[in-house]
Amino acid sequence: MSLYGKVALVTGAGRGIGRALATGLAESGVRVGCVARSQDELSHTVQLVASRGGSALAVNADLGDPRTVPDIVHRVTAELGSPDILINNAATVEPLGHSTDMTPDTWNAAFRLNVITPAALSAALLPRMTAAGWGRIVNVSSGIVARPETMIGGNAYAATKAALEAHTLNLATELTGTGVTVNVYRPGSVDTAMQALIRRTGGGRLDAATYTRFVRSHEEGKLISAEDSALSLITRLTDDATGQVWDIHDSR
């Protein structure tokens, strides 16, 4: 089936995978609500979409505060139409460091952005998706869930992504037969601002082996582009599969 004419809401759309998702969806004829905290980055994303003949809306919001969800959904729905596709891409890798140095507040901040807001956005959009008998929800996760022991110093990140995946698979089963699919996407090691942040600030916060691996992956050209990762996700949106953990490394 074609995605032409659908409406998507993409979080973390100001840069990286989110921006690549927004432009890729727009090229498929999807109207895209682009949500992020940085107005400047969002404006650039919308300009890129427009330059390719697409339609996008910039929604400046702090996704770390789940209370912004009703306003986000209202604005996208009012200006583009009710979203048929939700891609929860925004996330933080913070806090990094030894687990004994973490505070309840830093854990709470990570869970709000990485887990609670994605769940809240899904809940806000589901009534109209189920009424229409069609919808796509994709929660962007990380390969760290499969091997959490490989990122020592990233305990909160590993925990939040594992929680996000559990939520995704449980919700998918709950929605069986509704026409709404819910899946996880593990995007691979992508050349993004998050990767750059880890290389810039991870020394001394991640253990030496973990930090060295991040640095070497970049130096050796092993990171994939945001565009390639986004395309792998977009091509799956026409599938009826649900409750899946999609990995860019899996063959299609």
WOWO-V528633 format. One record per pair of residues at least 4 apart in sequence whose C-alpha atoms are under 8 Angstrom apart, sorted by the first residue. I is the first residue (numbers start at 1). J is the second residue. D is the distance in Angstrom with one decimal. If there is no record, write none. Layout:
i->I j->J d->D
i->I j->J d->D
This chain:
i->1 j->238 d->5.9
i->2 j->238 d->7.0
i->3 j->28 d->6.4
i->3 j->29 d->6.7
i->3 j->30 d->6.4
i->3 j->238 d->7.2
i->4 j->28 d->5.9
i->4 j->29 d->4.3
i->4 j->30 d->5.5
i->5 j->29 d->5.8
i->5 j->30 d->5.4
i->5 j->31 d->6.9
i->6 j->29 d->7.4
i->6 j->30 d->5.0
i->6 j->31 d->6.4
i->6 j->83 d->7.4
i->6 j->84 d->6.1
i->6 j->85 d->7.5
i->7 j->30 d->5.5
i->7 j->31 d->4.8
i->7 j->32 d->5.9
i->7 j->33 d->7.6
i->7 j->80 d->6.8
i->7 j->81 d->6.6
i->7 j->82 d->6.7
i->7 j->83 d->4.7
i->7 j->84 d->5.3
i->7 j->85 d->6.3
i->8 j->25 d->8.0
i->8 j->30 d->6.7
i->8 j->31 d->6.2
i->8 j->32 d->4.8
i->8 j->33 d->6.0
i->8 j->83 d->5.1
i->8 j->84 d->5.9
i->8 j->85 d->4.4
i->8 j->86 d->5.7
i->8 j->87 d->7.6
i->9 j->32 d->5.8
i->9 j->33 d->4.6
i->9 j->34 d->6.2
i->9 j->35 d->7.4
i->9 j->76 d->7.6
i->9 j->83 d->6.2
i->9 j->85 d->6.2
i->9 j->86 d->4.9
i->9 j->87 d->6.3
i->10 j->18 d->6.6
i->10 j->21 d->7.5
i->10 j->22 d->6.8
i->10 j->32 d->7.1
i->10 j->33 d->6.2
i->10 j->34 d->5.3
i->10 j->35 d->6.1
i->10 j->86 d->6.1
i->10 j->87 d->4.9
i->10 j->88 d->6.2
i->10 j->89 d->6.8
i->11 j->18 d->6.6
i->11 j->34 d->6.2
i->11 j->35 d->4.7
i->11 j->36 d->6.0
i->11 j->87 d->6.5
i->11 j->88 d->5.4
i->11 j->89 d->5.3
i->11 j->90 d->5.2
i->12 j->18 d->5.2
i->12 j->19 d->7.6
i->12 j->34 d->7.6
i->12 j->35 d->5.9
i->12 j->36 d->4.9
i->12 j->37 d->7.9
i->12 j->88 d->7.8
i->12 j->89 d->5.6
i->12 j->90 d->4.0
i->12 j->91 d->7.4
i->13 j->17 d->7.4
i->13 j->18 d->3.9
i->13 j->19 d->4.5
i->13 j->20 d->7.9
i->13 j->21 d->7.5
i->13 j->22 d->6.6
i->13 j->34 d->5.2
i->13 j->35 d->5.6
i->13 j->36 d->5.8
i->13 j->42 d->6.7
i->13 j->45 d->7.2
i->13 j->89 d->7.8
i->13 j->90 d->7.7
i->14 j->18 d->6.5
i->14 j->19 d->5.5
i->14 j->34 d->7.4
i->14 j->35 d->7.3
i->14 j->36 d->5.7
i->14 j->37 d->7.8
i->14 j->38 d->6.8
i->14 j->39 d->8.0
i->14 j->41 d->4.6
i->14 j->42 d->4.5
i->14 j->43 d->7.9
i->14 j->44 d->7.5
i->14 j->45 d->6.0
i->15 j->19 d->4.7
i->15 j->20 d->7.5
i->15 j->41 d->6.5
i->15 j->42 d->7.8
i->15 j->45 d->7.4
i->15 j->193 d->7.9
i->16 j->20 d->6.3
i->16 j->191 d->7.7
i->16 j->192 d->5.2
i->16 j->193 d->6.8
i->16 j->226 d->5.6
i->17 j->21 d->6.0
i->17 j->89 d->7.7
i->17 j->192 d->7.4
i->17 j->226 d->4.7
i->17 j->227 d->6.9
i->17 j->229 d->7.1
i->17 j->230 d->6.0
i->18 j->22 d->6.2
i->18 j->89 d->6.3
i->18 j->90 d->7.5
i->18 j->230 d->7.9
i->19 j->23 d->6.3
i->19 j->45 d->5.9
i->20 j->24 d->5.9
i->20 j->226 d->6.0
i->20 j->227 d->5.2
i->20 j->230 d->5.8
i->21 j->25 d->5.9
i->21 j->227 d->7.5
i->21 j->230 d->5.1
i->21 j->231 d->7.4
i->21 j->234 d->7.4
i->22 j->26 d->6.1
i->22 j->32 d->6.3
i->22 j->34 d->6.9
i->22 j->45 d->7.6
i->22 j->49 d->7.3
i->22 j->56 d->7.9
i->23 j->27 d->6.2
i->23 j->45 d->7.5
i->23 j->48 d->6.9
i->23 j->49 d->5.2
i->23 j->52 d->7.9
i->23 j->54 d->7.7
i->24 j->28 d->6.6
i->24 j->227 d->7.9
i->24 j->230 d->7.3
i->24 j->231 d->6.9
i->24 j->234 d->7.5
i->25 j->29 d->6.7
i->25 j->30 d->5.4
i->25 j->31 d->7.7
i->25 j->32 d->7.3
i->25 j->234 d->7.0
i->26 j->30 d->4.7
i->26 j->31 d->6.0
i->26 j->32 d->6.6
i->26 j->49 d->6.4
i->26 j->53 d->7.9
i->26 j->54 d->4.9
i->26 j->55 d->6.4
i->26 j->56 d->7.5
i->27 j->49 d->7.9
i->27 j->52 d->6.9
i->27 j->53 d->7.4
i->27 j->54 d->6.1
i->29 j->54 d->6.8
i->30 j->54 d->7.6
i->30 j->55 d->7.5
i->31 j->54 d->7.2
i->31 j->55 d->5.2
i->31 j->56 d->5.7
i->31 j->80 d->6.7
i->32 j->55 d->6.5
i->32 j->56 d->4.6
i->32 j->57 d->6.3
i->32 j->80 d->7.7
i->33 j->56 d->5.8
i->33 j->57 d->4.8
i->33 j->58 d->6.3
i->33 j->59 d->6.9
i->33 j->76 d->5.8
i->33 j->80 d->7.5
i->34 j->42 d->6.9
i->34 j->45 d->8.0
i->34 j->46 d->7.8
i->34 j->56 d->6.8
i->34 j->57 d->5.8
i->34 j->58 d->5.0
i->34 j->59 d->5.8
i->35 j->42 d->7.4
i->35 j->58 d->6.2
i->35 j->59 d->4.8
i->35 j->60 d->5.9
i->35 j->61 d->6.5
i->35 j->72 d->7.9
i->36 j->42 d->6.7
i->36 j->59 d->6.7
i->36 j->60 d->5.5
i->36 j->61 d->5.7
i->36 j->62 d->6.9
i->36 j->63 d->7.2
i->36 j->90 d->7.7
i->37 j->60 d->5.4
i->37 j->61 d->5.0
i->37 j->62 d->5.2
i->37 j->63 d->7.3
i->38 j->42 d->6.2
i->38 j->60 d->6.7
i->39 j->43 d->6.0
i->39 j->58 d->7.8
i->39 j->60 d->5.8
i->40 j->44 d->6.4
i->41 j->45 d->6.4
i->42 j->46 d->6.2
i->42 j->58 d->5.7
i->42 j->59 d->7.7
i->42 j->60 d->7.5
i->43 j->47 d->6.2
i->43 j->58 d->6.6
i->44 j->48 d->6.2
i->45 j->49 d->6.3
i->46 j->50 d->6.2
i->46 j->55 d->7.8
i->46 j->56 d->5.6
i->46 j->57 d->6.6
i->46 j->58 d->6.6
i->47 j->51 d->6.1
i->48 j->52 d->6.6
i->49 j->53 d->6.6
i->49 j->54 d->5.1
i->49 j->55 d->6.4
i->49 j->56 d->6.5
i->50 j->54 d->5.0
i->50 j->55 d->6.1
i->50 j->56 d->7.3
i->57 j->76 d->7.5
i->57 j->79 d->7.9
i->57 j->80 d->7.8
i->59 j->72 d->6.9
i->59 j->75 d->7.8
i->59 j->76 d->7.8
i->61 j->68 d->6.8
i->61 j->72 d->7.5
i->62 j->68 d->7.0
i->63 j->68 d->6.9
i->63 j->69 d->7.8
i->63 j->90 d->7.7
i->63 j->113 d->5.9
i->63 j->117 d->6.5
i->64 j->109 d->6.7
i->64 j->112 d->5.6
i->64 j->113 d->4.4
i->64 j->117 d->7.1
i->65 j->112 d->6.8
i->65 j->113 d->7.2
i->65 j->117 d->7.3
i->66 j->112 d->6.8
i->66 j->113 d->7.8
i->66 j->116 d->6.8
i->66 j->117 d->4.9
i->66 j->120 d->6.9
i->68 j->72 d->6.3
i->69 j->73 d->6.2
i->69 j->117 d->7.3
i->69 j->120 d->6.9
i->69 j->121 d->6.1
i->69 j->124 d->7.7
i->70 j->74 d->6.0
i->70 j->124 d->7.4
i->71 j->75 d->6.1
i->72 j->76 d->6.3
i->73 j->77 d->6.0
i->73 j->121 d->7.8
i->73 j->124 d->7.4
i->73 j->125 d->7.6
i->74 j->78 d->6.0
i->75 j->79 d->6.2
i->76 j->80 d->5.6
i->76 j->81 d->6.6
i->76 j->82 d->7.1
i->76 j->83 d->7.5
i->77 j->81 d->4.2
i->77 j->82 d->4.5
i->77 j->83 d->6.7
i->78 j->82 d->7.7
i->82 j->125 d->7.9
i->82 j->128 d->7.3
i->83 j->125 d->7.1
i->83 j->129 d->7.9
i->84 j->129 d->6.3
i->84 j->134 d->7.1
i->84 j->135 d->4.9
i->84 j->136 d->6.4
i->85 j->135 d->5.8
i->85 j->136 d->4.7
i->85 j->137 d->5.9
i->86 j->122 d->7.4
i->86 j->136 d->6.2
i->86 j->137 d->4.8
i->86 j->138 d->6.3
i->87 j->137 d->5.9
i->87 j->138 d->4.8
i->87 j->139 d->6.0
i->87 j->140 d->7.3
i->88 j->118 d->5.7
i->88 j->137 d->7.8
i->88 j->138 d->6.3
i->88 j->139 d->4.9
i->88 j->140 d->6.0
i->89 j->139 d->6.5
i->89 j->140 d->5.1
i->90 j->113 d->7.4
i->90 j->114 d->7.2
i->91 j->113 d->6.0
i->91 j->114 d->5.1
i->92 j->110 d->6.5
i->92 j->113 d->7.0
i->92 j->114 d->6.8
i->92 j->157 d->7.5
i->92 j->194 d->7.9
i->93 j->110 d->7.7
i->93 j->154 d->7.3
i->93 j->156 d->7.8
i->93 j->157 d->5.4
i->93 j->194 d->7.2
i->94 j->106 d->7.9
i->94 j->110 d->6.7
i->94 j->154 d->7.7
i->94 j->156 d->7.3
i->94 j->157 d->6.9
i->95 j->102 d->7.2
i->95 j->106 d->6.3
i->95 j->107 d->7.4
i->95 j->110 d->7.4
i->95 j->154 d->7.2
i->95 j->156 d->6.6
i->95 j->157 d->7.6
i->96 j->153 d->5.4
i->96 j->154 d->5.2
i->96 j->155 d->7.6
i->96 j->156 d->7.7
i->96 j->202 d->7.3
i->96 j->205 d->5.8
i->96 j->206 d->6.7
i->97 j->101 d->6.7
i->97 j->102 d->7.4
i->97 j->153 d->4.6
i->97 j->154 d->6.7
i->97 j->204 d->7.8
i->97 j->205 d->4.2
i->97 j->206 d->5.9
i->98 j->102 d->7.1
i->98 j->153 d->5.4
i->98 j->205 d->6.8
i->98 j->206 d->7.7
i->99 j->153 d->7.0
i->99 j->155 d->6.7
i->102 j->106 d->6.5
i->102 j->107 d->7.1
i->103 j->107 d->6.4
i->104 j->108 d->6.0
i->105 j->109 d->6.2
i->106 j->110 d->6.4
i->107 j->111 d->6.3
i->107 j->156 d->6.4
i->108 j->112 d->6.0
i->109 j->113 d->6.5
i->110 j->114 d->5.9
i->110 j->115 d->7.9
i->110 j->156 d->6.9
i->110 j->157 d->7.3
i->110 j->160 d->7.0
i->111 j->115 d->5.1
i->111 j->116 d->6.2
i->111 j->160 d->5.8
i->112 j->116 d->4.7
i->112 j->117 d->5.9
i->113 j->117 d->5.6
i->113 j->118 d->7.5
i->114 j->118 d->6.9
i->114 j->160 d->6.1
i->114 j->161 d->7.0
i->114 j->164 d->7.2
i->115 j->119 d->6.3
i->115 j->160 d->6.3
i->115 j->161 d->7.6
i->115 j->163 d->6.9
i->115 j->164 d->5.4
i->116 j->120 d->6.1
i->117 j->121 d->6.0
i->118 j->122 d->6.2
i->118 j->139 d->7.4
i->119 j->123 d->6.2
i->119 j->167 d->7.7
i->120 j->124 d->6.2
i->121 j->125 d->6.3
i->122 j->126 d->5.9
i->122 j->137 d->7.3
i->123 j->127 d->7.6
i->125 j->129 d->6.4
i->126 j->130 d->5.9
i->127 j->131 d->6.1
i->128 j->132 d->6.1
i->129 j->133 d->6.1
i->129 j->134 d->5.6
i->129 j->135 d->5.1
i->129 j->180 d->6.7
i->130 j->134 d->6.4
i->130 j->135 d->7.2
i->130 j->178 d->5.8
i->130 j->179 d->6.9
i->130 j->180 d->6.4
i->133 j->178 d->5.8
i->133 j->179 d->4.8
i->133 j->180 d->6.7
i->134 j->178 d->7.4
i->134 j->179 d->4.6
i->134 j->180 d->5.1
i->135 j->179 d->6.5
i->135 j->180 d->4.3
i->135 j->181 d->6.2
i->136 j->180 d->5.7
i->136 j->181 d->5.1
i->136 j->182 d->6.2
i->136 j->237 d->6.9
i->137 j->180 d->7.5
i->137 j->181 d->6.2
i->137 j->182 d->4.7
i->137 j->183 d->6.4
i->138 j->182 d->5.8
i->138 j->183 d->5.0
i->138 j->184 d->5.7
i->138 j->185 d->6.6
i->139 j->164 d->7.3
i->139 j->165 d->7.6
i->139 j->168 d->7.1
i->139 j->182 d->7.9
i->139 j->183 d->6.4
i->139 j->184 d->5.0
i->139 j->185 d->6.1
i->140 j->184 d->5.9
i->140 j->185 d->4.8
i->140 j->186 d->6.0
i->140 j->187 d->7.1
i->141 j->145 d->7.9
i->141 j->161 d->5.6
i->141 j->164 d->7.2
i->141 j->165 d->7.0
i->141 j->184 d->6.4
i->141 j->185 d->5.7
i->141 j->186 d->5.0
i->141 j->187 d->7.3
i->142 j->161 d->6.6
i->142 j->185 d->7.6
i->142 j->186 d->4.7
i->142 j->187 d->6.6
i->142 j->188 d->7.1
i->143 j->147 d->7.0
i->143 j->186 d->5.8
i->143 j->187 d->7.8
i->143 j->188 d->6.7
i->144 j->148 d->4.9
i->144 j->149 d->8.0
i->144 j->150 d->7.2
i->144 j->151 d->7.2
i->144 j->158 d->6.1
i->144 j->161 d->7.8
i->145 j->158 d->6.1
i->145 j->161 d->6.4
i->145 j->162 d->5.4
i->148 j->152 d->8.0
i->148 j->155 d->8.0
i->148 j->158 d->5.9
i->150 j->210 d->6.8
i->151 j->155 d->7.6
i->151 j->158 d->7.9
i->151 j->206 d->7.4
i->151 j->207 d->8.0
i->151 j->210 d->5.8
i->152 j->206 d->5.9
i->152 j->207 d->5.8
i->152 j->210 d->6.6
i->153 j->205 d->6.1
i->153 j->206 d->4.4
i->153 j->207 d->6.2
i->154 j->158 d->6.2
i->154 j->206 d->7.0
i->155 j->159 d->6.1
i->156 j->160 d->6.1
i->157 j->161 d->6.2
i->158 j->162 d->6.2
i->159 j->163 d->6.2
i->160 j->164 d->6.1
i->161 j->165 d->6.2
i->162 j->166 d->6.3
i->163 j->167 d->6.2
i->164 j->168 d->6.1
i->165 j->169 d->6.3
i->165 j->184 d->6.3
i->166 j->170 d->6.1
i->167 j->171 d->6.0
i->168 j->172 d->6.1
i->168 j->182 d->6.3
i->168 j->183 d->6.3
i->168 j->184 d->6.6
i->168 j->243 d->7.1
i->169 j->173 d->6.5
i->169 j->182 d->7.2
i->169 j->183 d->7.0
i->169 j->184 d->7.8
i->169 j->243 d->4.9
i->169 j->244 d->7.2
i->170 j->174 d->6.4
i->170 j->243 d->7.8
i->171 j->175 d->6.3
i->171 j->182 d->7.0
i->172 j->176 d->6.3
i->172 j->181 d->6.3
i->172 j->182 d->4.9
i->172 j->183 d->7.2
i->172 j->242 d->6.1
i->172 j->243 d->5.0
i->173 j->243 d->6.7
i->175 j->179 d->7.8
i->175 j->180 d->6.6
i->175 j->181 d->7.4
i->176 j->180 d->7.7
i->176 j->181 d->7.9
i->179 j->240 d->8.0
i->181 j->240 d->6.7
i->181 j->241 d->6.7
i->181 j->242 d->4.7
i->181 j->243 d->7.3
i->182 j->242 d->5.3
i->182 j->243 d->5.8
i->182 j->244 d->7.7
i->183 j->242 d->5.7
i->183 j->243 d->5.2
i->183 j->244 d->5.1
i->183 j->245 d->6.2
i->183 j->246 d->7.2
i->184 j->243 d->7.6
i->184 j->244 d->6.2
i->184 j->245 d->4.7
i->184 j->246 d->5.8
i->185 j->233 d->7.0
i->185 j->245 d->6.0
i->185 j->246 d->4.7
i->185 j->247 d->5.9
i->185 j->248 d->7.7
i->186 j->245 d->7.3
i->186 j->246 d->6.1
i->186 j->247 d->4.7
i->186 j->248 d->6.4
i->187 j->229 d->5.7
i->187 j->230 d->7.8
i->187 j->247 d->6.3
i->187 j->248 d->5.6
i->188 j->224 d->7.5
i->188 j->229 d->7.3
i->188 j->247 d->7.2
i->188 j->248 d->6.0
i->188 j->249 d->7.2
i->189 j->222 d->7.8
i->189 j->223 d->5.3
i->189 j->224 d->6.3
i->190 j->195 d->7.4
i->190 j->223 d->5.1
i->190 j->224 d->4.8
i->190 j->225 d->5.7
i->190 j->226 d->5.9
i->190 j->229 d->7.4
i->191 j->195 d->6.3
i->191 j->196 d->7.7
i->191 j->218 d->7.8
i->191 j->223 d->5.4
i->191 j->224 d->6.0
i->191 j->225 d->5.6
i->191 j->226 d->6.5
i->192 j->196 d->6.4
i->192 j->226 d->7.0
i->193 j->197 d->6.0
i->194 j->198 d->6.3
i->195 j->199 d->6.4
i->195 j->214 d->7.6
i->196 j->200 d->6.1
i->197 j->201 d->5.9
i->197 j->202 d->7.4
i->198 j->202 d->4.7
i->198 j->211 d->7.8
i->198 j->214 d->7.5
i->199 j->203 d->7.3
i->199 j->211 d->7.1
i->199 j->214 d->6.5
i->199 j->215 d->5.8
i->201 j->205 d->7.6
i->202 j->206 d->5.4
i->202 j->211 d->6.2
i->203 j->207 d->7.7
i->203 j->208 d->7.3
i->203 j->211 d->6.2
i->204 j->208 d->7.4
i->206 j->210 d->6.2
i->206 j->211 d->5.7
i->207 j->211 d->6.2
i->208 j->212 d->6.0
i->209 j->213 d->6.2
i->210 j->214 d->6.5
i->211 j->215 d->6.4
i->212 j->216 d->6.0
i->213 j->217 d->6.0
i->214 j->218 d->6.6
i->215 j->219 d->6.3
i->216 j->220 d->5.8
i->217 j->221 d->6.2
i->217 j->222 d->5.0
i->217 j->223 d->6.3
i->218 j->222 d->6.1
i->218 j->223 d->6.0
i->224 j->228 d->6.8
i->224 j->229 d->7.1
i->225 j->229 d->6.5
i->226 j->230 d->6.0
i->227 j->231 d->6.1
i->228 j->232 d->6.4
i->229 j->233 d->6.7
i->229 j->248 d->6.7
i->230 j->234 d->6.2
i->231 j->235 d->6.1
i->232 j->236 d->6.9
i->232 j->248 d->6.3
i->233 j->237 d->7.0
i->233 j->248 d->7.7
i->246 j->250 d->7.3
